[in-house]
Amino acid sequence: MLWVKTFHIVFITSWFAGLFYLPRIYVNLAQAQDPASSACLLGMAQRLYRFMTPLAVLAIVFGLWLFLGYGLGSGQGWMHAKLFFVVLLIAYHLACGRLLKVFERQANTRSHRFYRWFNEIPVILLLIVVTLVVVRPF
Protein backbone atom coordinates (compact mmCIF):
# COMPACT_ATOMS: atom_id res chain seq x y z
CA MET A 1 0.00 0.00 0.00
CA LEU A 2 2.89 2.40 0.68
CA TRP A 3 4.03 2.21 -2.95
CA VAL A 4 0.53 3.01 -4.16
CA LYS A 5 0.33 5.94 -1.74
CA THR A 6 3.77 7.15 -2.86
CA PHE A 7 2.79 7.11 -6.53
CA HIS A 8 -0.52 8.82 -5.70
CA ILE A 9 1.31 11.67 -3.96
CA VAL A 10 3.92 12.00 -6.74
CA PHE A 11 1.31 12.15 -9.50
CA ILE A 12 -0.87 14.58 -7.54
CA THR A 13 2.13 16.86 -7.03
CA SER A 14 3.01 16.70 -10.72
CA TRP A 15 -0.58 17.31 -11.80
CA PHE A 16 -0.85 20.32 -9.50
CA ALA A 17 2.35 21.77 -10.93
CA GLY A 18 0.53 21.89 -14.25
CA LEU A 19 -2.68 23.21 -12.70
CA PHE A 20 -0.69 26.05 -11.13
CA TYR A 21 1.37 26.89 -14.22
CA LEU A 22 -1.09 26.54 -17.12
CA PRO A 23 -3.40 29.39 -16.02
CA ARG A 24 -0.30 31.52 -15.49
CA ILE A 25 0.53 30.96 -19.16
CA TYR A 26 -3.04 32.06 -19.91
CA VAL A 27 -2.38 35.31 -18.02
CA ASN A 28 0.60 35.94 -20.28
CA LEU A 29 -1.33 34.93 -23.39
CA ALA A 30 -4.12 37.36 -22.52
CA GLN A 31 -1.53 40.14 -22.24
CA ALA A 32 0.58 39.21 -25.26
CA GLN A 33 0.72 41.81 -28.02
CA ASP A 34 3.33 40.19 -30.23
CA PRO A 35 2.21 37.28 -32.49
CA ALA A 36 5.58 35.53 -32.02
CA SER A 37 5.33 35.53 -28.22
CA SER A 38 1.67 34.47 -28.45
CA ALA A 39 2.67 31.52 -30.63
CA CYS A 40 5.43 30.55 -28.21
CA LEU A 41 3.12 30.76 -25.18
CA LEU A 42 0.39 28.84 -26.98
CA GLY A 43 2.87 26.06 -27.79
CA MET A 44 3.94 25.94 -24.15
CA ALA A 45 0.30 25.72 -23.02
CA GLN A 46 -0.49 22.95 -25.49
CA ARG A 47 2.49 20.85 -24.47
CA LEU A 48 1.82 21.39 -20.77
CA TYR A 49 -1.85 20.40 -21.05
CA ARG A 50 -0.94 17.34 -23.11
CA PHE A 51 1.64 16.34 -20.47
CA MET A 52 -0.46 17.02 -17.37
CA THR A 53 -3.54 15.09 -18.53
CA PRO A 54 -1.90 11.64 -18.13
CA LEU A 55 -0.55 12.80 -14.75
CA ALA A 56 -4.12 13.61 -13.67
CA VAL A 57 -5.32 10.20 -14.85
CA LEU A 58 -2.55 8.43 -12.94
CA ALA A 59 -3.20 10.48 -9.78
CA ILE A 60 -6.87 9.50 -9.96
CA VAL A 61 -6.10 5.84 -10.70
CA PHE A 62 -3.75 5.52 -7.72
CA GLY A 63 -6.22 7.40 -5.51
CA LEU A 64 -9.03 5.06 -6.53
CA TRP A 65 -6.72 2.11 -5.90
CA LEU A 66 -6.19 3.35 -2.34
CA PHE A 67 -9.91 3.99 -1.85
CA LEU A 68 -11.40 0.93 -3.55
CA GLY A 69 -8.51 -1.52 -3.27
CA TYR A 70 -7.47 -0.83 0.31
CA GLY A 71 -10.63 0.81 1.64
CA LEU A 72 -8.66 3.87 2.74
CA GLY A 73 -11.18 6.42 4.07
CA SER A 74 -14.13 4.28 3.10
CA GLY A 75 -17.34 5.34 4.82
CA GLN A 76 -15.72 8.38 6.42
CA GLY A 77 -17.09 11.88 5.91
CA TRP A 78 -13.75 13.50 5.16
CA MET A 79 -13.23 11.10 2.24
CA HIS A 80 -16.62 11.90 0.75
CA ALA A 81 -15.80 15.60 0.99
CA LYS A 82 -12.35 14.98 -0.54
CA LEU A 83 -13.88 13.10 -3.46
CA PHE A 84 -16.25 16.02 -4.07
CA PHE A 85 -13.30 18.41 -4.29
CA VAL A 86 -11.41 15.99 -6.54
CA VAL A 87 -14.38 16.12 -8.90
CA LEU A 88 -14.08 19.93 -8.82
CA LEU A 89 -10.37 19.60 -9.66
CA ILE A 90 -11.21 17.39 -12.63
CA ALA A 91 -13.75 19.99 -13.76
CA TYR A 92 -11.08 22.70 -13.38
CA HIS A 93 -8.65 20.63 -15.44
CA LEU A 94 -11.26 20.24 -18.20
CA ALA A 95 -12.04 23.97 -18.03
CA CYS A 96 -8.33 24.63 -18.61
CA GLY A 97 -8.59 22.47 -21.72
CA ARG A 98 -11.59 24.42 -22.98
CA LEU A 99 -9.79 27.71 -22.39
CA LEU A 100 -6.81 26.36 -24.33
CA LYS A 101 -9.10 25.74 -27.30
CA VAL A 102 -10.31 29.35 -27.04
CA PHE A 103 -6.71 30.57 -27.24
CA GLU A 104 -6.01 28.20 -30.14
CA ARG A 105 -8.91 29.77 -32.08
CA GLN A 106 -7.61 33.21 -31.11
CA ALA A 107 -11.06 33.89 -29.67
CA ASN A 108 -10.14 34.95 -26.13
CA THR A 109 -12.27 37.80 -24.83
CA ARG A 110 -11.20 37.68 -21.18
CA SER A 111 -8.66 39.93 -19.54
CA HIS A 112 -5.49 38.90 -17.79
CA ARG A 113 -7.26 39.74 -14.48
CA PHE A 114 -9.78 36.96 -15.08
CA TYR A 115 -6.95 34.48 -15.55
CA ARG A 116 -5.15 35.76 -12.44
CA TRP A 117 -8.26 34.95 -10.38
CA PHE A 118 -8.81 31.69 -12.26
CA ASN A 119 -5.23 30.76 -11.33
CA GLU A 120 -6.11 30.87 -7.61
CA ILE A 121 -8.76 28.13 -7.77
CA PRO A 122 -6.36 25.13 -7.61
CA VAL A 123 -4.53 26.71 -4.67
CA ILE A 124 -7.77 26.90 -2.69
CA LEU A 125 -8.81 23.37 -3.71
CA LEU A 126 -5.39 21.98 -2.75
CA LEU A 127 -5.62 23.64 0.65
CA ILE A 128 -9.06 22.13 1.24
CA VAL A 129 -8.09 18.62 0.11
CA VAL A 130 -4.86 18.53 2.12
CA THR A 131 -6.71 19.79 5.18
CA LEU A 132 -9.35 17.08 4.80
CA VAL A 133 -6.73 14.35 4.42
CA VAL A 134 -4.47 15.47 7.28
CA VAL A 135 -6.97 16.79 9.81
CA ARG A 136 -9.88 14.44 8.97
CA PRO A 137 -12.37 16.81 10.63
CA PHE A 138 -15.31 14.41 10.28
C-alpha positions in Angstrom: 0.0 0.0 0.0 2.9 2.4 0.7 4.0 2.2 -2.9 0.5 3.0 -4.2 0.3 5.9 -1.7 3.8 7.2 -2.9 2.8 7.1 -6.5 -0.5 8.8 -5.7 1.3 11.7 -4.0 3.9 12.0 -6.7 1.3 12.2 -9.5 -0.9 14.6 -7.5 2.1 16.9 -7.0 3.0 16.7 -10.7 -0.6 17.3 -11.8 -0.9 20.3 -9.5 2.3 21.8 -10.9 0.5 21.9 -14.2 -2.7 23.2 -12.7 -0.7 26.0 -11.1 1.4 26.9 -14.2 -1.1 26.5 -17.1 -3.4 29.4 -16.0 -0.3 31.5 -15.5 0.5 31.0 -19.2 -3.0 32.1 -19.9 -2.4 35.3 -18.0 0.6 35.9 -20.3 -1.3 34.9 -23.4 -4.1 37.4 -22.5 -1.5 40.1 -22.2 0.6 39.2 -25.3 0.7 41.8 -28.0 3.3 40.2 -30.2 2.2 37.3 -32.5 5.6 35.5 -32.0 5.3 35.5 -28.2 1.7 34.5 -28.4 2.7 31.5 -30.6 5.4 30.5 -28.2 3.1 30.8 -25.2 0.4 28.8 -27.0 2.9 26.1 -27.8 3.9 25.9 -24.1 0.3 25.7 -23.0 -0.5 22.9 -25.5 2.5 20.9 -24.5 1.8 21.4 -20.8 -1.9 20.4 -21.1 -0.9 17.3 -23.1 1.6 16.3 -20.5 -0.5 17.0 -17.4 -3.5 15.1 -18.5 -1.9 11.6 -18.1 -0.6 12.8 -14.7 -4.1 13.6 -13.7 -5.3 10.2 -14.8 -2.5 8.4 -12.9 -3.2 10.5 -9.8 -6.9 9.5 -10.0 -6.1 5.8 -10.7 -3.7 5.5 -7.7 -6.2 7.4 -5.5 -9.0 5.1 -6.5 -6.7 2.1 -5.9 -6.2 3.4 -2.3 -9.9 4.0 -1.8 -11.4 0.9 -3.5 -8.5 -1.5 -3.3 -7.5 -0.8 0.3 -10.6 0.8 1.6 -8.7 3.9 2.7 -11.2 6.4 4.1 -14.1 4.3 3.1 -17.3 5.3 4.8 -15.7 8.4 6.4 -17.1 11.9 5.9 -13.7 13.5 5.2 -13.2 11.1 2.2 -16.6 11.9 0.7 -15.8 15.6 1.0 -12.4 15.0 -0.5 -13.9 13.1 -3.5 -16.2 16.0 -4.1 -13.3 18.4 -4.3 -11.4 16.0 -6.5 -14.4 16.1 -8.9 -14.1 19.9 -8.8 -10.4 19.6 -9.7 -11.2 17.4 -12.6 -13.8 20.0 -13.8 -11.1 22.7 -13.4 -8.7 20.6 -15.4 -11.3 20.2 -18.2 -12.0 24.0 -18.0 -8.3 24.6 -18.6 -8.6 22.5 -21.7 -11.6 24.4 -23.0 -9.8 27.7 -22.4 -6.8 26.4 -24.3 -9.1 25.7 -27.3 -10.3 29.3 -27.0 -6.7 30.6 -27.2 -6.0 28.2 -30.1 -8.9 29.8 -32.1 -7.6 33.2 -31.1 -11.1 33.9 -29.7 -10.1 34.9 -26.1 -12.3 37.8 -24.8 -11.2 37.7 -21.2 -8.7 39.9 -19.5 -5.5 38.9 -17.8 -7.3 39.7 -14.5 -9.8 37.0 -15.1 -6.9 34.5 -15.5 -5.2 35.8 -12.4 -8.3 34.9 -10.4 -8.8 31.7 -12.3 -5.2 30.8 -11.3 -6.1 30.9 -7.6 -8.8 28.1 -7.8 -6.4 25.1 -7.6 -4.5 26.7 -4.7 -7.8 26.9 -2.7 -8.8 23.4 -3.7 -5.4 22.0 -2.8 -5.6 23.6 0.7 -9.1 22.1 1.2 -8.1 18.6 0.1 -4.9 18.5 2.1 -6.7 19.8 5.2 -9.4 17.1 4.8 -6.7 14.3 4.4 -4.5 15.5 7.3 -7.0 16.8 9.8 -9.9 14.4 9.0 -12.4 16.8 10.6 -15.3 14.4 10.3 
